[in-house]
Amino acid sequence: MNQFFYLSAFCILTLAACKGGFKKAGNGLEYKIISVGSGDKPVYGDYIQMHIKNIYNGIKDTVLGDTHESMPKIQMFDSARTPLEYFKIMSQLRIGDSVVIKVLTDSAFAKAPNGMPAFIKKGKYIYTYIKLV
């Protein structure tokens, strides 16, 4: 039953992401909030739980990481542990909301000390799906 729910949620998020409507954020990030939550917004210093799925959109979509296969990520909600652009996006979410964030691979690996991995090509996107639990 849980797998069906997550598969359905992922399909809905994927379809929503394909239709455009992304807002621009700093450092080349674009995002779209899917508001379905009715809970409170996280407050600076709160501990939050979130499911995160990263997908590389190359020739074939490649899942780079998915917390749905284990447990939600738990971290303190602050701008010291979270990159500022992501913090600004996440501060708009309520418990139960989701966000799709996309970034060009060129931007994502621009400051990486080891450069871009060999299987990732320039001009493609990495999508991050985050659900605030």
DSSP file (Angstrom, degrees, kcal/mol; ACC not computed):
  #  RESIDUE AA STRUCTURE BP1 BP2  ACC     N-H-->O    O-->H-N    N-H-->O    O-->H-N    TCO  KAPPA ALPHA  PHI   PSI    X-CA   Y-CA   Z-CA
    1    1 A M     >        0   0    0      0, 0.0     4,-2.0     0, 0.0     5,-0.1   0.000 360.0 360.0 360.0 -44.9    0.0    0.0    0.0
    2    2 A N  H  >  +     0   0    0      1,-0.2     4,-2.6     2,-0.2     5,-0.2   0.899 360.0  53.1 -60.8 -40.9    2.8    2.4    0.9
    3    3 A Q  H  > S+     0   0    0      1,-0.2     4,-2.5     2,-0.2    -1,-0.2   0.894 107.8  50.7 -63.4 -39.0    4.6    1.7   -2.4
    4    4 A F  H  > S+     0   0    0      2,-0.2     4,-2.5     1,-0.2    -1,-0.2   0.907 110.4  49.9 -63.9 -41.7    1.4    2.5   -4.3
    5    5 A F  H  X S+     0   0    0     -4,-2.0     4,-2.7     2,-0.2    -2,-0.2   0.939 113.2  45.0 -62.1 -48.0    1.1    5.8   -2.5
    6    6 A Y  H  X S+     0   0    0     -4,-2.6     4,-2.6     1,-0.2    -2,-0.2   0.887 113.1  50.8 -65.8 -38.6    4.7    6.8   -3.1
    7    7 A L  H  X S+     0   0    0     -4,-2.5     4,-2.3    -5,-0.2    -1,-0.2   0.922 112.4  46.9 -64.0 -43.2    4.5    5.7   -6.8
    8    8 A S  H  X S+     0   0    0     -4,-2.5     4,-2.3     2,-0.2    -2,-0.2   0.928 113.1  48.4 -63.5 -45.5    1.3    7.8   -7.2
    9    9 A A  H  X S+     0   0    0     -4,-2.7     4,-2.5     1,-0.2    -2,-0.2   0.909 111.5  50.1 -62.1 -42.0    2.8   10.8   -5.5
   10   10 A F  H  X S+     0   0    0     -4,-2.6     4,-2.6     2,-0.2    -1,-0.2   0.911 110.2  50.0 -63.2 -42.5    5.9   10.6   -7.6
   11   11 A C  H  X S+     0   0    0     -4,-2.3     4,-2.6     2,-0.2     5,-0.2   0.906 111.2  48.9 -62.8 -41.7    3.9   10.3  -10.8
   12   12 A I  H  X S+     0   0    0     -4,-2.3     4,-2.4     2,-0.2    -2,-0.2   0.931 113.2  47.0 -63.3 -45.5    1.8   13.4   -9.9
   13   13 A L  H  X S+     0   0    0     -4,-2.5     4,-2.1     2,-0.2    -2,-0.2   0.896 112.3  50.3 -63.3 -39.9    5.0   15.4   -9.0
   14   14 A T  H  X S+     0   0    0     -4,-2.6     4,-1.4     2,-0.2    -2,-0.2   0.928 111.7  46.8 -65.5 -45.1    6.7   14.3  -12.3
   15   15 A L  H  X S+     0   0    0     -4,-2.6     4,-0.7     1,-0.2    -1,-0.2   0.900 112.2  50.8 -63.7 -40.1    3.7   15.3  -14.4
   16   16 A A  H >< S+     0   0    0     -4,-2.4     3,-0.7     1,-0.2    -1,-0.2   0.879 108.3  53.2 -64.2 -36.6    3.4   18.6  -12.6
   17   17 A A  H >< S+     0   0    0     -4,-2.1     3,-0.9     1,-0.2    -1,-0.2   0.808 103.2  57.5 -69.3 -29.5    7.1   19.3  -13.2
   18   18 A C  H 3< S+     0   0    0     -4,-1.4    -1,-0.2     1,-0.2    -2,-0.2   0.690  93.0  68.4 -75.9 -17.9    6.8   18.7  -16.9
   19   19 A K  T << S-     0   0    0     -4,-0.7    -1,-0.2    -3,-0.7    -2,-0.1   0.374  98.3-129.3 -87.5   6.1    4.2   21.4  -17.5
   20   20 A G    <   +     0   0    0     -3,-0.9    -1,-0.3     1,-0.1     0, 0.0  -0.478  61.1 132.8  83.3-156.3    6.5   24.4  -16.7
   21   21 A G        +     0   0    0      1,-0.2     2,-0.2    -2,-0.1    -1,-0.1   0.721  36.3 158.2  79.1  21.2    5.5   27.1  -14.3
   22   22 A F        -     0   0    0     10,-0.1     2,-0.3    -5,-0.1    -1,-0.2  -0.556  33.4-140.1 -79.4 142.9    8.9   27.0  -12.5
   23   23 A K  E     -A   31   0A   0      8,-3.3     8,-2.5    -2,-0.2     2,-0.3  -0.746  21.5-115.3 -97.0 150.8   10.0   30.1  -10.6
   24   24 A K  E     +A   30   0A   0     -2,-0.3     6,-0.2     6,-0.2     2,-0.2  -0.663  34.5 175.7 -88.7 141.2   13.6   31.3  -10.7
   25   25 A A    >   -     0   0    0      4,-3.0     3,-0.5    -2,-0.3     4,-0.1  -0.696  40.1 -66.9-126.7-177.5   15.8   31.3   -7.6
   26   26 A G  G >  S+     0   0    0     -2,-0.2     3,-1.6     1,-0.2    -1,-0.2  -0.217 108.9  27.8 -71.3 163.7   19.5   32.1   -7.1
   27   27 A N  G 3  S-     0   0    0      1,-0.3    -1,-0.2    76,-0.0    58,-0.0   0.768 133.0 -60.0  57.5  32.6   22.4   30.1   -8.5
   28   28 A G  G <  S+     0   0    0     -3,-0.5    76,-0.5     1,-0.3    -1,-0.3   0.540  95.3 145.6  79.3   6.1   20.4   28.8  -11.5
   29   29 A L    <   -     0   0    0     -3,-1.6    -4,-3.0    74,-0.1     2,-0.4  -0.533  27.6-170.8 -77.3 143.5   17.8   27.0   -9.4
   30   30 A E  E     -AB  24 102A   0     72,-2.2    72,-3.0    -6,-0.2     2,-0.3  -0.982  11.3-176.8-127.8 144.5   14.2   26.8  -10.6
   31   31 A Y  E     -AB  23 101A   0     -8,-2.5    -8,-3.3    -2,-0.4     2,-0.4  -0.970  21.6-162.6-144.6 156.6   11.5   25.5   -8.4
   32   32 A K  E     - B   0 100A   0     68,-2.1    68,-2.6    -2,-0.3     2,-0.5  -0.981  17.7-145.4-139.0 125.6    7.8   24.7   -8.3
   33   33 A I  E     - B   0  99A   0     -2,-0.4     2,-0.7    66,-0.2    66,-0.3  -0.785   3.0-158.6 -94.2 131.4    5.9   24.2   -5.1
   34   34 A I  E     - B   0  98A   0     64,-3.0    64,-2.3    -2,-0.5     2,-0.8  -0.913  15.9-156.7-107.2 102.6    3.1   21.7   -4.9
   35   35 A S        +     0   0    0     -2,-0.7    62,-0.1    62,-0.2    64,-0.0  -0.720  45.0 128.1 -90.1 110.5    0.9   22.8   -2.0
   36   36 A V        +     0   0    0     -2,-0.8    -1,-0.2    58,-0.1    61,-0.2   0.356  48.2 100.2-130.8  -7.6   -1.1   20.0   -0.5
   37   37 A G        -     0   0    0     -3,-0.2    59,-0.2    57,-0.2    58,-0.1  -0.440  43.7-174.4 -83.9 155.4   -0.1   20.5    3.1
   38   38 A S        +     0   0    0     57,-0.6    58,-0.1    -2,-0.1    -1,-0.1   0.226  53.6 105.2-127.9   9.1   -2.1   22.2    5.7
   39   39 A G  S    S-     0   0    0     56,-1.5     2,-0.1     1,-0.2    -2,-0.0  -0.057  78.3 -73.1 -81.1-173.4    0.4   22.1    8.5
   40   40 A D        -     0   0    0     54,-0.2    55,-1.7     1,-0.1    -1,-0.2  -0.355  45.8-107.9 -77.3 159.3    2.6   24.8    9.9
   41   41 A K        -     0   0    0     53,-0.2    53,-0.2     1,-0.1    -1,-0.1  -0.647  44.4-100.2 -80.2 145.6    5.6   26.3    8.2
   42   42 A P        -     0   0    0      0, 0.0     2,-0.4     0, 0.0    -1,-0.1  -0.403  35.6-138.1 -66.4 145.7    8.9   25.2    9.8
   43   43 A V    >   -     0   0    0      1,-0.1     3,-2.9     4,-0.1    34,-0.2  -0.823  33.9 -85.8-105.4 144.3   10.5   27.8   12.0
   44   44 A Y  T 3  S+     0   0    0     -2,-0.4    34,-0.2     1,-0.3     3,-0.1  -0.233 119.0  23.7 -49.0 125.7   14.2   28.6   12.0
   45   45 A G  T 3  S+     0   0    0     32,-3.3    -1,-0.3     1,-0.4    33,-0.1   0.214  92.2 128.0  98.4 -13.8   15.9   26.1   14.4
   46   46 A D    <   -     0   0    0     -3,-2.9    31,-3.8    31,-0.4     2,-0.5  -0.335  62.6-119.7 -67.0 154.9   13.1   23.4   14.1
   47   47 A Y  E     -C   76   0A   0     29,-0.3     2,-0.3    -3,-0.1    29,-0.2  -0.867  36.0-165.8 -92.2 132.1   14.1   19.8   13.2
   48   48 A I  E     -C   75   0A   0     27,-3.0    27,-2.0    -2,-0.5     2,-0.4  -0.882  15.4-146.3-121.0 151.9   12.4   18.8   10.0
   49   49 A Q  E     +C   74   0A   0     -2,-0.3    84,-2.3    25,-0.2     2,-0.3  -0.946  27.3 167.4-112.5 136.7   11.8   15.5    8.3
   50   50 A M  E     -CD  73 132A   0     23,-2.2    23,-2.8    -2,-0.4     2,-0.5  -0.998  33.4-133.9-150.3 146.0   11.8   15.3    4.6
   51   51 A H  E     - D   0 131A   0     80,-2.3    80,-2.3    -2,-0.3     2,-0.4  -0.853  28.9-168.1 -95.3 135.7   11.9   12.7    1.8
   52   52 A I  E     - D   0 130A   0     -2,-0.5    15,-2.4    78,-0.2     2,-0.4  -0.986  11.8-178.0-129.7 133.3   14.3   13.7   -1.0
   53   53 A K  E     -ED  66 129A   0     76,-2.2    76,-3.0    -2,-0.4     2,-0.5  -0.993   8.4-162.7-130.9 126.2   14.7   12.1   -4.4
   54   54 A N  E     -ED  65 128A   0     11,-2.5    10,-2.9    -2,-0.4    11,-1.2  -0.927   9.4-176.1-110.2 129.5   17.4   13.3   -6.9
   55   55 A I  E     -ED  63 127A   0     72,-2.9    72,-3.2    -2,-0.5     2,-0.5  -0.990  18.4-146.0-129.2 129.7   17.1   12.4  -10.5
   56   56 A Y  E     -ED  62 126A   0      6,-3.1     6,-2.4    -2,-0.4     2,-1.2  -0.841  12.9-148.6 -92.0 126.3   19.5   13.1  -13.3
   57   57 A N  E     +ED  61 125A   0     68,-3.2    68,-0.7    -2,-0.5     4,-0.2  -0.622  48.1 129.3 -98.2  74.1   17.7   13.8  -16.6
   58   58 A G  S    S-     0   0    0     -2,-1.2     3,-0.1     2,-0.9    62,-0.1   0.220  84.1 -46.5 -97.4-139.4   20.2   12.5  -19.1
   59   59 A I  S    S+     0   0    0      1,-0.2     2,-0.4     2,-0.0    -2,-0.0   0.928 139.0  16.2 -62.2 -44.3   19.5   10.1  -22.0
   60   60 A K  S    S-     0   0    0     -4,-0.0    -2,-0.9     0, 0.0    -1,-0.2  -0.966 100.1-101.0-122.9 145.2   17.6    8.0  -19.5
   61   61 A D  E     -E   57   0A   0     -2,-0.4     2,-0.5    -4,-0.2    -4,-0.2  -0.471  40.2-162.1 -64.9 133.7   16.4    9.3  -16.1
   62   62 A T  E     -E   56   0A   0     -6,-2.4    -6,-3.1    -2,-0.2     2,-0.6  -0.980  15.0-135.7-123.9 124.0   18.8    8.1  -13.4
   63   63 A V  E     -E   55   0A   0     -2,-0.5    -8,-0.3    -8,-0.2     3,-0.1  -0.687  20.7-178.5 -78.8 119.1   17.9    8.1   -9.7
   64   64 A L  E     -     0   0A   0    -10,-2.9     2,-0.3    -2,-0.6    -9,-0.2   0.735  67.7 -13.5 -89.3 -26.1   20.9    9.5   -7.8
   65   65 A G  E     -E   54   0A   0    -11,-1.2   -11,-2.5     0, 0.0    -1,-0.4  -0.916  55.6-173.1-173.3 147.9   19.4    9.1   -4.4
   66   66 A D  E >   -E   53   0A   0     -2,-0.3     3,-0.9   -13,-0.2   -13,-0.2  -0.881  13.5-166.5-154.2 115.8   16.0    8.4   -2.8
   67   67 A T  G >  S+     0   0    0    -15,-2.4     3,-1.6    -2,-0.3   -14,-0.1   0.614  82.2  81.6 -78.1 -11.2   15.1    8.5    0.9
   68   68 A H  G 3  S+     0   0    0    -16,-0.3    -1,-0.2     1,-0.3   -15,-0.1   0.766  86.0  60.4 -62.7 -22.5   11.8    6.7    0.3
   69   69 A E  G <  S+     0   0    0     -3,-0.9    -1,-0.3     2,-0.1    -2,-0.2   0.590 125.5   7.1 -81.5 -10.6   13.8    3.5    0.2
   70   70 A S  S <  S-     0   0    0     -3,-1.6    -3,-0.1     1,-0.1    -2,-0.1   0.234 114.3 -46.5-131.3-101.6   15.0    4.0    3.8
   71   71 A M        -     0   0    0    -21,-0.1    -1,-0.1     3,-0.0    -2,-0.1  -0.945  62.2 -81.4-140.1 161.2   13.8    6.7    6.1
   72   72 A P        -     0   0    0      0, 0.0     2,-0.3     0, 0.0   -21,-0.2  -0.247  48.0-108.1 -61.8 151.1   13.2   10.5    5.9
   73   73 A K  E     -C   50   0A   0    -23,-2.8   -23,-2.2     2,-0.0     2,-0.5  -0.638  32.9-156.9 -77.3 135.9   16.2   12.8    6.3
   74   74 A I  E     +C   49   0A   0     -2,-0.3     2,-0.3   -25,-0.2   -25,-0.2  -0.971  26.0 146.2-118.1 126.9   16.1   14.7    9.6
   75   75 A Q  E     -C   48   0A   0    -27,-2.0   -27,-3.0    -2,-0.5     2,-0.3  -0.988  50.8 -91.7-154.0 161.4   17.9   17.9    9.9
   76   76 A M  E     -C   47   0A   0     -2,-0.3     2,-1.2   -29,-0.2   -29,-0.3  -0.561  39.7-125.1 -74.5 137.8   17.8   21.3   11.7
   77   77 A F        +     0   0    0    -31,-3.8   -32,-3.3    -2,-0.3   -31,-0.4  -0.722  62.8 117.2 -88.2  96.5   16.0   23.9    9.6
   78   78 A D  S  > S-     0   0    0     -2,-1.2     4,-1.1   -34,-0.2     3,-0.3  -0.974  72.0-114.8-154.2 164.4   18.6   26.8    9.4
   79   79 A S  T  4 S+     0   0    0     -2,-0.3     5,-0.2     1,-0.2     8,-0.1   0.500 107.6  66.6 -83.6  -3.6   20.6   28.6    6.8
   80   80 A A  T  4 S+     0   0    0      1,-0.1    -1,-0.2     3,-0.1     4,-0.1   0.852 112.1  30.2 -81.6 -36.8   23.9   27.4    8.2
   81   81 A R  T  4 S+     0   0    0     -3,-0.3    -2,-0.2    -5,-0.1    -1,-0.1   0.635 118.6  60.5 -95.2 -16.9   23.3   23.7    7.3
   82   82 A T  S  < S-     0   0    0     -4,-1.1     5,-0.1     2,-0.0    -1,-0.1  -0.937  94.5-107.1-115.3 130.3   21.1   24.4    4.2
   83   83 A P     >  -     0   0    0      0, 0.0     4,-2.6     0, 0.0     3,-0.4  -0.274  36.2-115.7 -53.6 142.2   22.4   26.3    1.2
   84   84 A L  H  > S+     0   0    0      1,-0.3     4,-2.5     2,-0.2     5,-0.2   0.838 112.5  52.2 -54.3 -42.6   20.7   29.8    1.2
   85   85 A E  H  > S+     0   0    0      1,-0.2     4,-1.8     2,-0.2    -1,-0.3   0.920 113.4  44.5 -62.2 -43.1   18.8   29.3   -2.1
   86   86 A Y  H  > S+     0   0    0     -3,-0.4     4,-3.2     2,-0.2    -2,-0.2   0.884 111.1  54.7 -67.2 -38.6   17.3   26.0   -0.8
   87   87 A F  H  X S+     0   0    0     -4,-2.6     4,-2.0     1,-0.2    -2,-0.2   0.918 107.3  49.8 -60.7 -44.2   16.6   27.5    2.6
   88   88 A K  H  < S+     0   0    0     -4,-2.5     4,-0.3    -5,-0.2    -1,-0.2   0.899 114.4  44.8 -62.5 -40.6   14.6   30.3    1.0
   89   89 A I  H >< S+     0   0    0     -4,-1.8     3,-1.6     1,-0.2     4,-0.3   0.945 113.5  49.4 -67.1 -47.9   12.6   27.8   -1.1
   90   90 A M  H >< S+     0   0    0     -4,-3.2     3,-1.6     1,-0.3    -2,-0.2   0.796  99.2  66.9 -64.3 -28.6   12.0   25.5    1.9
   91   91 A S  T 3< S+     0   0    0     -4,-2.0    -1,-0.3     1,-0.3    -2,-0.2   0.639  94.9  59.4 -69.5 -11.5   10.8   28.3    4.1
   92   92 A Q  T <  S+     0   0    0     -3,-1.6    -1,-0.3    -4,-0.3    -2,-0.2   0.584  90.1  95.8 -87.2 -11.7    7.8   28.7    1.8
   93   93 A L    <   -     0   0    0     -3,-1.6     2,-0.3    -4,-0.3   -58,-0.1  -0.444  58.3-153.1 -85.2 152.3    6.6   25.1    2.5
   94   94 A R    >   -     0   0    0    -53,-0.2     3,-2.5    -2,-0.1    38,-0.3  -0.783  46.0 -75.8-110.0 162.0    4.1   23.8    5.0
   95   95 A I  T 3  S+     0   0    0    -55,-1.7   -56,-1.5    -2,-0.3   -57,-0.6  -0.411 125.0  26.2 -58.8 127.1    4.1   20.3    6.5
   96   96 A G  T 3  S+     0   0    0     36,-2.7    -1,-0.3     1,-0.4    37,-0.1   0.159  96.1 120.1 101.5 -16.3    2.8   18.0    3.8
   97   97 A D    <   -     0   0    0     -3,-2.5    35,-2.6   -61,-0.2    -1,-0.4  -0.355  46.8-153.4 -76.7 160.6    3.9   20.3    0.9
   98   98 A S  E     -BF  34 131A   0    -64,-2.3   -64,-3.0    33,-0.2     2,-0.3  -0.908   5.0-161.3-129.0 159.7    6.3   19.2   -1.8
   99   99 A V  E     -BF  33 130A   0     31,-2.3    31,-2.6    -2,-0.3     2,-0.5  -0.997   9.7-149.9-141.5 143.2    8.7   21.1   -4.1
  100  100 A V  E     -BF  32 129A   0    -68,-2.6   -68,-2.1    -2,-0.3     2,-0.5  -0.970  18.5-172.5-111.1 123.8   10.4   20.2   -7.3
  101  101 A I  E     -BF  31 128A   0     27,-2.8    27,-3.2    -2,-0.5     2,-0.4  -0.965   0.8-172.1-118.6 130.3   13.8   21.9   -7.8
  102  102 A K  E     +BF  30 127A   0    -72,-3.0   -72,-2.2    -2,-0.5     2,-0.3  -0.956   5.7 175.7-123.9 145.6   15.7   21.7  -11.1
  103  103 A V  E     - F   0 126A   0     23,-1.7    23,-2.4    -2,-0.4   -74,-0.1  -0.997  34.8-108.6-145.5 139.6   19.2   22.9  -11.8
  104  104 A L  E  >  - F   0 125A   0    -76,-0.5     4,-2.5    -2,-0.3     3,-0.4  -0.409  27.8-125.5 -64.7 142.8   21.4   22.6  -14.9
  105  105 A T  H  > S+     0   0    0     19,-2.9     4,-2.0     1,-0.2    -1,-0.1   0.846 110.7  61.4 -59.3 -33.6   24.3   20.2  -14.4
  106  106 A D  H  4 S+     0   0    0     18,-0.3    -1,-0.2     1,-0.2     4,-0.2   0.921 110.7  39.2 -58.0 -44.7   26.7   23.0  -15.4
  107  107 A S  H >4 S+     0   0    0     -3,-0.4     3,-0.9     1,-0.2     4,-0.4   0.881 112.2  56.8 -72.9 -39.5   25.5   25.1  -12.4
  108  108 A A  H 3< S+     0   0    0     -4,-2.5     3,-0.2     1,-0.2    -2,-0.2   0.847 118.7  30.7 -63.6 -34.7   25.3   22.1  -10.0
  109  109 A F  T >< S+     0   0    0     -4,-2.0     3,-0.9    -5,-0.2    -1,-0.2   0.236  86.1 108.1-109.5  12.8   28.9   21.1  -10.5
  110  110 A A  T <  S+     0   0    0     -3,-0.9    -1,-0.1     1,-0.2    -2,-0.1   0.864  92.9  29.2 -59.3 -38.1   30.5   24.5  -11.2
  111  111 A K  T 3  S+     0   0    0     -4,-0.4    -1,-0.2    -3,-0.2    -2,-0.1   0.275  87.5 128.2-107.3  10.3   32.2   24.7   -7.8
  112  112 A A    X   -     0   0    0     -3,-0.9     3,-1.2     1,-0.2     4,-0.1  -0.514  55.8-142.9 -69.9 128.1   32.7   20.9   -7.3
  113  113 A P  T 3  S+     0   0    0      0, 0.0    -1,-0.2     0, 0.0     3,-0.1   0.830 101.1  41.4 -62.7 -31.8   36.4   20.2   -6.5
  114  114 A N  T 3  S-     0   0    0      1,-0.3    -2,-0.1    -3,-0.0     2,-0.0   0.381 108.9-133.0 -96.2   3.8   36.4   17.0   -8.5
  115  115 A G    <   -     0   0    0     -3,-1.2    -1,-0.3    -6,-0.1    -5,-0.1  -0.284  49.3 -25.6  77.3-165.8   34.4   18.4  -11.4
  116  116 A M  S    S-     0   0    0     -3,-0.1     6,-0.1     1,-0.1   -10,-0.0  -0.656  71.2-107.4 -85.7 135.6   31.4   16.7  -13.0
  117  117 A P    >   -     0   0    0      0, 0.0     3,-1.4     0, 0.0    -1,-0.1  -0.257  32.3-113.1 -57.7 151.7   31.1   12.9  -12.9
  118  118 A A  T 3  S+     0   0    0      1,-0.3    -2,-0.1     3,-0.0     0, 0.0   0.805 113.3  54.5 -61.0 -33.2   31.8   11.2  -16.2
  119  119 A F  T 3  S+     0   0    0      2,-0.1     2,-0.5   -61,-0.0    -1,-0.3   0.608  93.6  83.2 -80.8  -9.4   28.2   10.0  -16.7
  120  120 A I    <   -     0   0    0     -3,-1.4     2,-0.3   -62,-0.1    -4,-0.0  -0.813  67.6-155.8 -98.2 132.7   26.7   13.4  -16.3
  121  121 A K    >   -     0   0    0     -2,-0.5     3,-1.1     1,-0.1   -16,-0.2  -0.767  21.7-102.5-108.4 151.3   26.6   15.7  -19.4
  122  122 A K  T 3  S+     0   0    0     -2,-0.3     3,-0.1     1,-0.2    -1,-0.1  -0.344 102.6  32.3 -65.5 149.4   26.5   19.5  -19.6
  123  123 A G  T 3  S+     0   0    0      1,-0.3    -1,-0.2    -2,-0.0     2,-0.2   0.449  94.3 109.6  84.0   0.1   23.2   21.1  -20.5
  124  124 A K    <   -     0   0    0     -3,-1.1   -19,-2.9     1,-0.0   -18,-0.3  -0.521  63.5-116.8 -99.8 173.1   21.1   18.4  -18.7
  125  125 A Y  E     -DF  57 104A   0    -68,-0.7   -68,-3.2   -21,-0.2     2,-0.5  -0.826   7.8-151.2-114.8 150.3   19.1   18.8  -15.5
  126  126 A I  E     -DF  56 103A   0    -23,-2.4   -23,-1.7    -2,-0.3     2,-0.4  -0.991  20.9-156.9-112.6 124.8   19.1   17.4  -12.0
  127  127 A Y  E     -DF  55 102A   0    -72,-3.2   -72,-2.9    -2,-0.5     2,-0.5  -0.855   5.3-163.7-102.9 134.7   15.7   17.3  -10.4
  128  128 A T  E     -DF  54 101A   0    -27,-3.2   -27,-2.8    -2,-0.4     2,-0.6  -0.982   1.9-163.7-119.2 121.7   15.3   17.3   -6.7
  129  129 A Y  E     -DF  53 100A   0    -76,-3.0   -76,-2.2    -2,-0.5     2,-0.4  -0.923  11.4-176.1-105.3 122.0   11.9   16.3   -5.3
  130  130 A I  E     -DF  52  99A   0    -31,-2.6   -31,-2.3    -2,-0.6     2,-0.5  -0.975  10.6-171.4-123.7 129.9   11.4   17.2   -1.6
  131  131 A K  E     -DF  51  98A   0    -80,-2.3   -80,-2.3    -2,-0.4     2,-0.8  -0.985  21.4-137.3-119.7 123.3    8.3   16.3    0.5
  132  132 A L  E      D   50   0A   0    -35,-2.6   -36,-2.7    -2,-0.5   -82,-0.2  -0.705 360.0 360.0 -82.4 112.5    8.2   17.9    3.9
  133  133 A V              0   0    0    -84,-2.3   -83,-0.2    -2,-0.8    -1,-0.2   0.424 360.0 360.0 -88.4 360.0    7.0   15.2    6.3
